[in-house]
């Protein structure tokens, strides 16, 4: 039985929306005051009585138009009893004129009574329960289709409406008298079936049970239901029956899911506020940023995250929009709830209005514009910084436009292209006039990017200097102002890099030749060895094997040099230091290399008679590389001199040849990787990869020493190695303590 408050809820205090829905009901509904005067009649009541609504209003219910169509004695008696005892009653009768069977429910209210007419053949208890229940009131008010059933206290179906039957394509007799949980749309899921069993058991104890369910009717497929089971209690508070309602909320859930998905996927914070401006929804990005949860509520808590300096301005703008109904927009700093950092955001909101123009909700977004703000700030400071950068001459800078003019350039750029800054300012040069024809297509591509994007990707080209020579550069540019097309260009001279690339190319060529030569020789020697072995000419076989061994040694040395260079670059070049006799190391190297030449005599002069703590193998590598170079680059000479001496705990070793010499302008680069001086392209004359002197210098530098070169073209070269840390004591008494290395 519905409470008194329930009756009041469907009284004249109902809003227009509910009354509009009541007008759509298929059942007739009359409301009367305490004087039995009709103050409301819905559209179905008009049709039932065959009269207009105006003919009803203000009339006594017993004197309404076409009374015989509506009123009879059983109805009168029941109405009188209900209003006198203030007890809801019901009656069934057949209209004397229309001969239709009617079920009438009279519910006393605070204002009078509500009379509900329903033409039916259903069980009388069902009509009573449907009209009394909160769920039926909600179904009427919201206009949402619902499955409604009367159950016994243990869940047996007594009556059920058509909605679930039609959706499941079953007949009434297939369901009535059986547990609702066995109905096809529930039985298709054991989990949902158990959930319904549990809910019925809970409602049977006198509790109202609500839960969401997913069922599978045949006709409409999977559906989402909001289920409520309400117990009906008698005077002794005993459950007499259960009222089941299942509202189909599938479309609503789907729409909500789509909207929520959209709100969760866009990068902005999304929020919804009521008409009065109080928030009622935020997306997950909002909660992640503010470090809050939906359970903490909405209200105006967002204001506490606004920067104190911006708070009053932001609130005033928001309250103005709420009061005037105008779109809202504001920029302010908003605090990250996790880090405490403030970032700039742009807030926007639009009012959503109903058909009458009343604001129903506000839909808004917060967009992070912090980076944009930072950019604007940087741009405001850019002029001063640009001038400082322009004057620094770290790289070439030029100010021009997309039409080819150059207005200003720093000294670095002017020097790069061979002009003076005064000539640049005088407008004597343009981008197109200093660009060789073959590179102009790159300028056109960059110009298109500047017009479309405001910047162009850096690209390589050449500029033609004033003297006609060319300089390789990397150019990048950015547009400063769209109105006049001004641009700032950044130019980097890459001459050194191009030179390095050239050396790398030369090295690849040399390495291919140097590695191929011994391999070709080995192949030929193997062929000769196979041929001689068949002819049993063993004396020739021994000679061929010796030559093969020499080629293998050459190949091994090339590979070892390459590995050593790689190790040096990676910092993995190892040293095994021990006390060694420097004279012995030099003597052994000289004797070994003497065996490799028959045209030159290696003459060793002097001695240090002292020891040094170092890696014997690495020092031998130094002297081997230097003396080998002396032999190679003096093919017409008959000797190479090695001078050894010591002074002030420093050993000095000089290697002097009488060969081709090194031009003065190339002497500063002889110790660079893969550098072969003026013979870089002459591998047939002087083979090698240009690694020996580089490795020697790195080893000497490791021990805190120096290596220098003196040379005159056509008169020979002298390399001098100075090694600190020699000791006059016998080698056996010197402790293994390495001399200080560079940087220590």
Secondary structure, DSSP 4 states (H G I P E B T S, - for coil): ---HHHHHHTSTTS-HHHHHHHHT-SSEEEEEETT-BEEEE-HHHHHHHTS-HHHHTTSBGGGSTTHHHH--HHHHHHHHHHHHHT--EEEEEE-TTT--EEEEEEEE-SSEEEEEEEE--S-HHHHHHHHHSHHHHHHHHHT--EEEEEE-TTSBEEEE-HHHHHHHT--GGGTTTSBGGGSHHHHT-HHHHHHHHHHHHHHTTT--EEEEEEEEETTTEEEEEEEEEEEEE-TTS-EEEEEEEEEE-HHHHHHHHHHHHHHHHSSSEEEEEETTS-EEEE-HHHHHHHT--GGG--BTGGGGGB-HHHHHHHHHHHHHHHHHT--EEEEEEEE-TTT--EEEEEEEEEEEE-TTS-EEEEEEEEEE-HHHHHHHHHHHHHHHHHHHHHHH-SSEEEEEETTSBEEEE-HHHHHHHT--HHHHHTT--BTTTTB-GGGHHHHHHHHHHHHHHSEEEEEEEEEE-TTS-EEEEEEEEEEEETTTTEEEEEEEE-HHHHHHHHHHHHHHHHHHHHHHHHHHHHHHHHHHHHHHHHHT-HHHHHHHHHHHHHHHHHHHHHHHHHHHHHHHHHT------EEEEHHHHHHHHHHHHHTT-SS-EEEEE-----EEEE-HHHHHHHHHHHHHHHHHT-TT-SEEEEEEEEETTEEEEEEE--SS---GGGGGGTTSTT--GGGTT-TTTS---S-HHHHHHHHHHHTT-EEEEEEETTTEEEEEEEEE--BSS-GGG----PPPPTT-
